[in-house]
Amino acid sequence: MCNKRRTLLKYNSPTVIIQRRRAVIFFLMAFCFITSCSNPPVEKNGVVLEDYPQLAAHIVERNFSAMKEYREHQKHEVSSLAWRATAKSTPDDLAEFISEAIETDSYAAWYALGLQEPDEEQVNRIAESYSSGQIQSEGVCEVFFRHGKTEQLNVLLTRSRNTTNSEICSLAVGGILTREKISENSVKEIFEQAFSNNDPIIRRNLLYGFYRGRLNNPEPGSDLHKEIMTLWIESGIENAQVDQYMIRALGSEAVNRVMDSYSDKDLENNIQLSVELAMNLDEYDHGKDHGERLLNHSNPHVVIATLETLRSYNTISPPFLKEIESRFASRSRNHEMFITSLEILQRYNISVQNYLQKLGFSERENPFLTNRILSIYKQIDTDERFLIRLSEKMENGGIEGLHAAQALSGFWLEQEGNNLSSILNDA
């Protein structure tokens, strides 16, 4: 009895009542706006005055079962809204909901189901219904994109005509590749389907899994890598988004191909591609030449990404280090470029004492770089001075205080490690 009373109080509290009223008002206004130019007033009165207020209340409560009659509503506007709301609620019986989705077979139904958590057996059931032709809607690929495994990938590849003519089904292939390790034959088949398709969106979607994950990327130097490189070159290196994906899939050899194929103007017009190039420079494969070219890019994100890659290099020539110091430590007004250039200089034991005043300015102007700035100070300060600096930052609080606390934790862990090494050496 007490529990029922608490439930009633919960659903009739002032907050919930206000939420319901707001939802009703919102849906009334939205529906009037959407339908004012298309449906006669008499036809929509019943929907506006009866169906929408009731549906709005169920949406606020996320009442999955109560929304079922509205998912089956003869008016598309009502059923569509009910399906969208269903995607944000939890079904009482997921197996029953899957049966409803198979029977309805609409994009909205599959989208709603895709946001649930079907188990492997349930996803297999859906895939079998799709493979047999019982499911016709491409919307089922919303489920495969989020929950599909190798079995569902095989179904999609078998029904290649459907897959390569559907944006969401081609994307489902890419989504599965981010989670599942597949055979080399399947990898080759996906690349072949991608480069035989003239639609750049479908092609990019099929390659999505090689961009977002590294599970199935071909090993450099392997026969598969060479075959895929040939497919790409023969199809033409000309679509920036596809080429961006191929850089991630094939590594430094793809970087070289793109850098040779794109002019400086082309790179200026394709920022994300240039960032991808910068992130995938190979120190031992024209990394310096490509790096110098990308450092001349007008977009700061490209330049920063290039500097961050150079920071990881084991060797940078003295002339190139001088160029980095001159352009970015001395003259750059961009805080992140400046900080990254100092990190590079310190990595090669080059003093940054001449830039401490400028570093202090960056410290005041960009607190989100505090963690990196503190790392630079740590290599300059005595331990005592560095601890005082951290204490001052922590007193200030905010993001600076948080970064200082993290730096302090790292400092003490390092000290303990040094002490332990000293003890072991003495023993």
Secondary structure, 3 states (H helix, E strand, C coil): CHHHHHHHHHHCCHHHHHHHHHHHHHHHHHHHHHHCCCCCHHHHHHHHHHHHHHHHHHHHHCCCHHHHHHHCCCCHHHHHHHHHHHCCCCCCCHHHHHHHHHHHCCHHHHHHHHCCCCCHHHHHHHHHHHHHCCCCCHHHHHHHHHHCCHHHHHHHHHCHHHHCCCHHHHHHHHHHHCCCCCCHHHHHHHHHHHHCCCCHHHHHHHHHHHHHCCCCCCCCCCHHHHHHHHHHHHHCCCCHHHHHHHHHHHCHHHHHHHHHHCCHHHHHHCHHHHHHHHHCCCCCCCHHHHHHHHCCCCCHHHHHHHHHHHHCCCCCCHHHHHHHHHHHHHCCCCHHHHHHHHHHHHHCCCCCHHHHHHHHHHHHHCHHHHHHHHHHHHCCCCHHHHHHHHHHHHHHCHHHHHHHHHHHHHHHHHHHHHHHHHHHHHC
